[in-house]
Amino acid sequence: MKSVFRGLAVVFVMLGAASSVSLAAVVPREGTVQDKMYQDPTLYLPELHQRISELSSDLASRLRGELAAAGVSEDSGFYDVRAGRWSSMILRVPLLPGTGTGNELQWPQGAAPSGEGALKERPGTRSDTSSRPGASCGST
């Protein structure tokens, strides 16, 4: 009987020793985030914004219609050929109400919609819509 207790005692002592080793803390290296950052220069892909004048003629003719529908001049639309979509459009008229210069759009009933679904249902309106037809949807 004593040998059973001695055997259990030895097992518990060994388990205790093993657990104390696993509880040791790892001290992190000192240094800034910049010191720890790694970036492979061969993985960098520069952004590729092209104006319509720099694109092939067939692609440019298709995209001219999209720019015209959005009310964006050809000098203000930039297309990413690799992604196959517009990468940047500089609009002349705001599409959503805000506090920017020249933005006179206001939310109906004075408050922004509560969710994305409500945002899609209720476009902003201009405070001077009577003098500018079509101004509520951001067109010129």
ABEGO torsion letter per residue (X at the ends): XAAAAAAAAAAAAAAAAAAAAAABBBBBBBEBAAAABBBBAAABBBBBBBBAAABBAAAAAAAAAAAAAAGBBAAABBBBAAAGBBABBBBABBABBBABBGBABBBBGGBBBABAAAAAABBBBBAAAAABBGAAAGBX
